[in-house]
Amino acid sequence: MRTMKFEDLPNELMISIFEYLYPIDLFQIFYGLNTRIDQLISKNLKDCEIDLRSIRKQVFFTICTYFASIHDKIASLILSGNEETPSLPELFLQNDFALTDFSRLKSLTLDSINSFTSLQSLLSQCQSLSNLQISNCKKLHEEEQVLSILESVWNLPDLKNFHLKDCLHFGKMFKYIKNVSSSIESLLFGDVVQLDFDGFINLVHHTVKLQHICMTMESSHSYLRTTELFSLIISLKLVHKGIRYGLINFLKAFPTLTDLSVETEGTFIDGYTWEDLIRHSLLNLERFQFQMNALLVRVDGVDVEQRIDELLNTFRSPFWIEERQWFVRCNWTQSSDQIQTTFYSLPHSFEKFIAYEKSKSTCFNRNAFYSYDQVKILTYNDSINGLFSLPNNSQVCFSKIQQLTVECPFKEHIWSFIPTWNTLKSLHVIFQNKVNSILLQSILDKSPNLYSLSIQSKFPLENAFFQFQSESIHRLDLTKVVHLSNRNISLFDYESLINSPIGRQCQVLLINIRRKDEILNLTENMTNLRAFIGVREGQMRSSSIGEEKLYQWLEESLPSSASINISSTYVCLWR
């Protein structure tokens, strides 16, 4: 009986199989097998996303050979020069690719590109973009270069959505922008991109169609009042750092807001003040979300819970309970001299969750609003243990956690309030006592899509630790394992890592290195490793091994195909 081959499948079935694969995997597995399959892929590939993060160097060159045949199919492209692909943007440009050739390209993400020349060159080719994200350009700090990048973005004729994330020195340059964008409607700035009041005013003046903005702003004065009104902006998501009157006066300038989200650090605004602001200045507001993190000073003779009740009562007026039906919860913990609180609107709508030992809300139904499905980043510690052990908090549920930090040992509550672990991508485990691989394995067994594992420990890792099992983990971070001494010794037997299940499948390794031979030992024997990030410790950080000398030694010792990046603190390899 003849054995059926993949090539014998009908076109319809092949196409159905292709739809389950990412374009990168599709090309790597099937493209080039024969003319028929190549034509099927090209014909049925529509508006695809090419994500060039977290790939092998050779895979990148393979994908580059296909660009000529699919340049009119690519709608979204992600280029990254992060620690896992440190020289990819430069290689992309060196291969004479022009983004102008990608005729259907509408969305572009430029991540960790810290070369001004490379970033500017890519932006000059983006005239048809409608969506742009620039992130993690932390080393670009020269003001003239940063301003030039922003001016290039504001000069893009079709750009509608711009996301700027973790670019430390960019926020202060918005006050100097001169180009006017007549297309940008939505701006999303990550926490690190912090604007001041003058920067925001200038930004609005030079973004004439701006309707939606997410930003971080600091107001150190209460007089942040402007005579002009920002009447086009209908959606504002604000992280505010400063005094309460500065925030209140600032919000009065947005009369057309329909959607407002506010997060504060160190500032509490009571329900009466919010009500007055909404009734008199934000008449169109339909959706209001807030999270206020504030430290209260304890007063002798005043019961803490009574004080929390008094603050919550300001959110129990008919405006809150009957007219708008907006409910508020307070989580708090107390010490001898202070009360740490977080007040937030229900349901909770922020990515990060702050848990304290006690909880109370304005909602009559004590079991309502305990679904925290917007939370993606969660830290599980002693405070959260206390919170979820309370009887009225038994319904707490985090169903979409992507990043989890957990302190071991932990209590059984963790299994009840995280009903599914399928969304978990990144796990950071802190061992307060001796490292317990059984507890770790219990989490891994429930996390089928976990990609990254980071270990933090005050104790060295025993050789048996690396026997844990997880088919999905491909990134391992061991840089937070504490050293026993400052001698030039390994923290553990590297052979245990190399020959372990996780060592054999690991693709990205972050680890402390104390001798240069450790680099070769790990990279040569961990056969699936595509990216190596070594934190230089001990002898490796001494002046006797300079960057140039170490680079030369690695260049002579490693295959010529490996990309090498060295700083005073890191050694990064990509292959």
Disulfide bonds with the S-S distance in Angstrom:
none
